[in-house]
Amino acid sequence: MAKITLDLHDIYNKGNAIDAELNRVMEQALAKKITPVEIIPGKGSGQLKKRVLRYLNQPEIKKLYHRLEKDDKNFGRIFVHFRF
């Protein structure tokens, strides 16, 4: 199964780059019909994970995917599932 992984460790403090990368992987997943997308905000303080979840909860983004899964074994990982 194909999967897209976005690791945000390198750009955790660059707000515009984070949004651009999130947009890029969402568009890529839709274009190539790939599910799931794995987003790795890392563990840290939790601020980056909150930012990613805020992004994913925007109405125009939320309608693009089927469901979110927070990895209960790894706090620093989120899966976005699409339905095609």
Rosetta constraint file for C-alpha pairs under 8 A:
AtomPair CA 2 CA 34 HARMONIC 6.22 0.50
AtomPair CA 2 CA 35 HARMONIC 7.24 0.50
AtomPair CA 3 CA 34 HARMONIC 6.09 0.50
AtomPair CA 3 CA 35 HARMONIC 6.01 0.50
AtomPair CA 3 CA 36 HARMONIC 5.58 0.50
AtomPair CA 3 CA 37 HARMONIC 5.84 0.50
AtomPair CA 3 CA 38 HARMONIC 7.29 0.50
AtomPair CA 4 CA 25 HARMONIC 7.21 0.50
AtomPair CA 4 CA 29 HARMONIC 7.18 0.50
AtomPair CA 4 CA 34 HARMONIC 7.22 0.50
AtomPair CA 4 CA 35 HARMONIC 7.63 0.50
AtomPair CA 4 CA 36 HARMONIC 6.89 0.50
AtomPair CA 4 CA 37 HARMONIC 4.79 0.50
AtomPair CA 4 CA 38 HARMONIC 6.06 0.50
AtomPair CA 5 CA 37 HARMONIC 5.86 0.50
AtomPair CA 5 CA 38 HARMONIC 4.58 0.50
AtomPair CA 5 CA 39 HARMONIC 5.85 0.50
AtomPair CA 5 CA 40 HARMONIC 7.51 0.50
AtomPair CA 6 CA 21 HARMONIC 7.73 0.50
AtomPair CA 6 CA 22 HARMONIC 7.87 0.50
AtomPair CA 6 CA 25 HARMONIC 7.25 0.50
AtomPair CA 6 CA 37 HARMONIC 7.66 0.50
AtomPair CA 6 CA 38 HARMONIC 6.18 0.50
AtomPair CA 6 CA 39 HARMONIC 4.79 0.50
AtomPair CA 6 CA 40 HARMONIC 6.03 0.50
AtomPair CA 7 CA 39 HARMONIC 6.08 0.50
AtomPair CA 7 CA 40 HARMONIC 4.67 0.50
AtomPair CA 7 CA 41 HARMONIC 6.46 0.50
AtomPair CA 7 CA 42 HARMONIC 7.95 0.50
AtomPair CA 8 CA 12 HARMONIC 5.66 0.50
AtomPair CA 8 CA 18 HARMONIC 7.16 0.50
AtomPair CA 8 CA 39 HARMONIC 7.52 0.50
AtomPair CA 8 CA 40 HARMONIC 5.89 0.50
AtomPair CA 8 CA 41 HARMONIC 5.14 0.50
AtomPair CA 8 CA 42 HARMONIC 7.30 0.50
AtomPair CA 9 CA 40 HARMONIC 7.53 0.50
AtomPair CA 9 CA 41 HARMONIC 6.37 0.50
AtomPair CA 9 CA 42 HARMONIC 6.44 0.50
AtomPair CA 11 CA 15 HARMONIC 7.98 0.50
AtomPair CA 11 CA 17 HARMONIC 6.74 0.50
AtomPair CA 11 CA 18 HARMONIC 6.54 0.50
AtomPair CA 12 CA 18 HARMONIC 7.13 0.50
AtomPair CA 12 CA 41 HARMONIC 7.50 0.50
AtomPair CA 12 CA 48 HARMONIC 6.62 0.50
AtomPair CA 14 CA 18 HARMONIC 6.23 0.50
AtomPair CA 15 CA 19 HARMONIC 6.52 0.50
AtomPair CA 16 CA 20 HARMONIC 6.12 0.50
AtomPair CA 17 CA 21 HARMONIC 6.05 0.50
AtomPair CA 18 CA 22 HARMONIC 6.15 0.50
AtomPair CA 19 CA 23 HARMONIC 6.08 0.50
AtomPair CA 19 CA 55 HARMONIC 7.73 0.50
AtomPair CA 20 CA 24 HARMONIC 6.08 0.50
AtomPair CA 21 CA 25 HARMONIC 6.24 0.50
AtomPair CA 22 CA 26 HARMONIC 6.21 0.50
AtomPair CA 23 CA 27 HARMONIC 6.14 0.50
AtomPair CA 24 CA 28 HARMONIC 6.06 0.50
AtomPair CA 25 CA 29 HARMONIC 5.97 0.50
AtomPair CA 25 CA 37 HARMONIC 7.57 0.50
AtomPair CA 26 CA 30 HARMONIC 6.25 0.50
AtomPair CA 26 CA 37 HARMONIC 7.86 0.50
AtomPair CA 27 CA 31 HARMONIC 5.99 0.50
AtomPair CA 28 CA 32 HARMONIC 6.00 0.50
AtomPair CA 28 CA 33 HARMONIC 7.99 0.50
AtomPair CA 28 CA 34 HARMONIC 7.87 0.50
AtomPair CA 29 CA 33 HARMONIC 5.38 0.50
AtomPair CA 29 CA 34 HARMONIC 4.67 0.50
AtomPair CA 29 CA 35 HARMONIC 6.67 0.50
AtomPair CA 29 CA 37 HARMONIC 7.08 0.50
AtomPair CA 30 CA 34 HARMONIC 6.68 0.50
AtomPair CA 33 CA 82 HARMONIC 7.98 0.50
AtomPair CA 33 CA 84 HARMONIC 6.70 0.50
AtomPair CA 34 CA 82 HARMONIC 7.55 0.50
AtomPair CA 35 CA 80 HARMONIC 7.31 0.50
AtomPair CA 35 CA 81 HARMONIC 5.36 0.50
AtomPair CA 35 CA 82 HARMONIC 5.41 0.50
AtomPair CA 35 CA 83 HARMONIC 7.69 0.50
AtomPair CA 36 CA 79 HARMONIC 6.12 0.50
AtomPair CA 36 CA 80 HARMONIC 5.48 0.50
AtomPair CA 36 CA 81 HARMONIC 4.65 0.50
AtomPair CA 36 CA 82 HARMONIC 6.62 0.50
AtomPair CA 37 CA 79 HARMONIC 5.56 0.50
AtomPair CA 37 CA 80 HARMONIC 5.05 0.50
AtomPair CA 37 CA 81 HARMONIC 6.59 0.50
AtomPair CA 38 CA 77 HARMONIC 6.94 0.50
AtomPair CA 38 CA 78 HARMONIC 5.81 0.50
AtomPair CA 38 CA 79 HARMONIC 4.56 0.50
AtomPair CA 38 CA 80 HARMONIC 6.48 0.50
AtomPair CA 39 CA 77 HARMONIC 5.84 0.50
AtomPair CA 39 CA 78 HARMONIC 5.15 0.50
AtomPair CA 39 CA 79 HARMONIC 6.18 0.50
AtomPair CA 39 CA 80 HARMONIC 7.78 0.50
AtomPair CA 40 CA 76 HARMONIC 5.80 0.50
AtomPair CA 40 CA 77 HARMONIC 4.62 0.50
AtomPair CA 40 CA 78 HARMONIC 6.41 0.50
AtomPair CA 41 CA 48 HARMONIC 5.77 0.50
AtomPair CA 41 CA 49 HARMONIC 5.37 0.50
AtomPair CA 41 CA 52 HARMONIC 7.52 0.50
AtomPair CA 41 CA 76 HARMONIC 5.61 0.50
AtomPair CA 41 CA 77 HARMONIC 6.38 0.50
AtomPair CA 41 CA 78 HARMONIC 7.95 0.50
AtomPair CA 42 CA 46 HARMONIC 7.97 0.50
AtomPair CA 42 CA 48 HARMONIC 7.76 0.50
AtomPair CA 42 CA 49 HARMONIC 7.43 0.50
AtomPair CA 42 CA 75 HARMONIC 7.60 0.50
AtomPair CA 42 CA 76 HARMONIC 4.08 0.50
AtomPair CA 42 CA 77 HARMONIC 6.65 0.50
AtomPair CA 43 CA 49 HARMONIC 7.94 0.50
AtomPair CA 43 CA 75 HARMONIC 6.17 0.50
AtomPair CA 43 CA 76 HARMONIC 4.44 0.50
AtomPair CA 44 CA 48 HARMONIC 7.94 0.50
AtomPair CA 46 CA 50 HARMONIC 6.20 0.50
AtomPair CA 47 CA 51 HARMONIC 6.21 0.50
AtomPair CA 48 CA 52 HARMONIC 6.20 0.50
AtomPair CA 49 CA 53 HARMONIC 6.17 0.50
AtomPair CA 49 CA 76 HARMONIC 7.27 0.50
AtomPair CA 50 CA 54 HARMONIC 6.06 0.50
AtomPair CA 51 CA 55 HARMONIC 6.19 0.50
AtomPair CA 52 CA 56 HARMONIC 6.20 0.50
AtomPair CA 53 CA 57 HARMONIC 6.04 0.50
AtomPair CA 54 CA 58 HARMONIC 6.57 0.50
AtomPair CA 55 CA 61 HARMONIC 7.40 0.50
AtomPair CA 56 CA 61 HARMONIC 5.81 0.50
AtomPair CA 56 CA 62 HARMONIC 5.84 0.50
AtomPair CA 57 CA 61 HARMONIC 6.71 0.50
AtomPair CA 57 CA 62 HARMONIC 5.42 0.50
AtomPair CA 58 CA 62 HARMONIC 5.80 0.50
AtomPair CA 59 CA 63 HARMONIC 6.28 0.50
AtomPair CA 60 CA 64 HARMONIC 7.26 0.50
AtomPair CA 61 CA 65 HARMONIC 7.44 0.50
AtomPair CA 62 CA 66 HARMONIC 7.98 0.50
AtomPair CA 64 CA 82 HARMONIC 7.40 0.50
AtomPair CA 65 CA 80 HARMONIC 6.93 0.50
AtomPair CA 65 CA 81 HARMONIC 6.07 0.50
AtomPair CA 65 CA 82 HARMONIC 4.52 0.50
AtomPair CA 65 CA 83 HARMONIC 6.76 0.50
AtomPair CA 66 CA 80 HARMONIC 7.70 0.50
AtomPair CA 66 CA 81 HARMONIC 5.57 0.50
AtomPair CA 66 CA 82 HARMONIC 4.75 0.50
AtomPair CA 66 CA 83 HARMONIC 5.58 0.50
AtomPair CA 67 CA 80 HARMONIC 6.14 0.50
AtomPair CA 67 CA 81 HARMONIC 5.25 0.50
AtomPair CA 67 CA 82 HARMONIC 6.89 0.50
AtomPair CA 68 CA 78 HARMONIC 7.16 0.50
AtomPair CA 68 CA 79 HARMONIC 5.81 0.50
AtomPair CA 68 CA 80 HARMONIC 4.75 0.50
AtomPair CA 68 CA 81 HARMONIC 6.15 0.50
AtomPair CA 69 CA 78 HARMONIC 5.84 0.50
AtomPair CA 69 CA 79 HARMONIC 4.95 0.50
AtomPair CA 69 CA 80 HARMONIC 6.37 0.50
AtomPair CA 69 CA 81 HARMONIC 7.67 0.50
AtomPair CA 70 CA 75 HARMONIC 7.32 0.50
AtomPair CA 70 CA 77 HARMONIC 6.45 0.50
AtomPair CA 70 CA 78 HARMONIC 4.66 0.50
AtomPair CA 70 CA 79 HARMONIC 6.29 0.50
AtomPair CA 71 CA 75 HARMONIC 6.12 0.50
AtomPair CA 71 CA 76 HARMONIC 7.69 0.50
AtomPair CA 71 CA 77 HARMONIC 5.65 0.50
AtomPair CA 71 CA 78 HARMONIC 5.88 0.50
AtomPair CA 71 CA 79 HARMONIC 7.26 0.50
